Amino acid sequence: MTNEIVFYNTLEEIRLRKDQLRDSIEQDEEQIGTLWNSLFAKQEHATKGEYIAALVSKSVTAIDAFLLVRKLMKTYSDVFTFFKKSKKN
């Protein structure tokens, strides 16, 4: 993306630029759709070893997320108690 200022002299130039931008946006949407679908596509594991490795990896990620949330709740518990106290009053 360039940061140059472009001046348009006619409505036709504006229409051409608008069409170019529309084509660019459509291409980007197609690319995003393809990447999105590939992100959530079910992955087939060739062997039991790959299946177990993926299972362990997902389990470690889930545990890590749980520990992160626990740490954040412990660190910022004052924020949550503030909201609870304000509801009682």
C-alpha positions as CSV (number, residue, x, y, z in Angstrom):
1,M,0.0,0.0,0.0
2,T,1.4,3.4,-1.0
3,N,1.0,6.6,0.9
4,E,1.0,8.9,-2.1
5,I,-1.7,11.5,-2.6
6,V,-3.6,11.1,-5.8
7,F,-5.7,13.8,-7.4
8,Y,-8.5,12.9,-9.7
9,N,-9.4,15.3,-12.6
10,T,-12.5,13.6,-13.9
11,L,-15.4,11.4,-12.8
12,E,-14.1,8.7,-15.1
13,E,-10.8,8.5,-13.2
14,I,-12.8,8.2,-10.0
15,R,-14.9,5.4,-11.4
16,L,-11.8,3.5,-12.7
17,R,-10.1,3.8,-9.2
18,K,-13.3,2.6,-7.6
19,D,-13.5,-0.4,-9.8
20,Q,-9.8,-1.2,-9.1
21,L,-10.4,-1.0,-5.4
22,R,-13.6,-3.2,-5.7
23,D,-11.6,-5.8,-7.6
24,S,-8.8,-5.7,-5.0
25,I,-11.3,-6.1,-2.2
26,E,-13.0,-9.0,-3.9
27,Q,-9.6,-10.7,-4.4
28,D,-8.7,-10.1,-0.7
29,E,-12.1,-11.5,0.4
30,E,-11.5,-14.7,-1.7
31,Q,-8.1,-15.1,-0.2
32,I,-9.4,-14.5,3.4
33,G,-12.2,-17.1,2.8
34,T,-9.7,-19.7,1.5
35,L,-7.4,-19.1,4.5
36,W,-10.3,-19.2,6.9
37,N,-11.6,-22.5,5.5
38,S,-8.2,-24.0,5.6
39,L,-7.7,-22.9,9.2
40,F,-10.8,-24.8,10.3
41,A,-10.5,-27.8,8.0
42,K,-10.5,-31.1,9.7
43,Q,-6.9,-32.5,9.6
44,E,-6.5,-36.2,8.9
45,H,-3.7,-37.8,10.8
46,A,-1.8,-40.5,8.9
47,T,-0.7,-42.4,12.0
48,K,-1.7,-42.9,15.6
49,G,1.5,-41.2,16.6
50,E,0.5,-38.0,14.8
51,Y,-3.0,-38.3,16.4
52,I,-1.5,-38.6,19.9
53,A,1.0,-35.8,19.3
54,A,-1.9,-33.5,18.1
55,L,-4.0,-34.5,21.2
56,V,-1.1,-33.8,23.5
57,S,-0.4,-30.4,21.8
58,K,-4.1,-29.4,22.1
59,S,-4.2,-30.5,25.8
60,V,-1.1,-28.5,26.6
61,T,-2.6,-25.5,24.9
62,A,-5.8,-25.9,26.9
63,I,-3.9,-26.2,30.2
64,D,-1.8,-23.2,29.3
65,A,-4.9,-21.1,28.6
66,F,-6.5,-22.2,31.9
67,L,-3.4,-21.2,33.8
68,L,-3.2,-17.9,32.1
69,V,-6.8,-17.1,32.9
70,R,-6.2,-18.1,36.5
71,K,-3.1,-15.9,36.8
72,L,-5.0,-13.0,35.3
73,M,-7.9,-13.5,37.6
74,K,-5.6,-13.6,40.6
75,T,-3.6,-10.5,39.5
76,Y,-6.6,-8.4,38.6
77,S,-9.1,-9.7,41.2
78,D,-9.5,-6.1,42.5
79,V,-11.2,-5.1,39.2
80,F,-13.8,-7.9,39.5
81,T,-14.5,-7.2,43.2
82,F,-15.0,-3.5,42.4
83,F,-17.8,-4.5,40.0
84,K,-19.4,-6.8,42.6
85,K,-19.3,-4.2,45.3
86,S,-20.9,-1.6,43.0
87,K,-23.8,-3.9,42.3
88,K,-24.6,-4.4,46.0
89,N,-24.9,-0.7,46.7
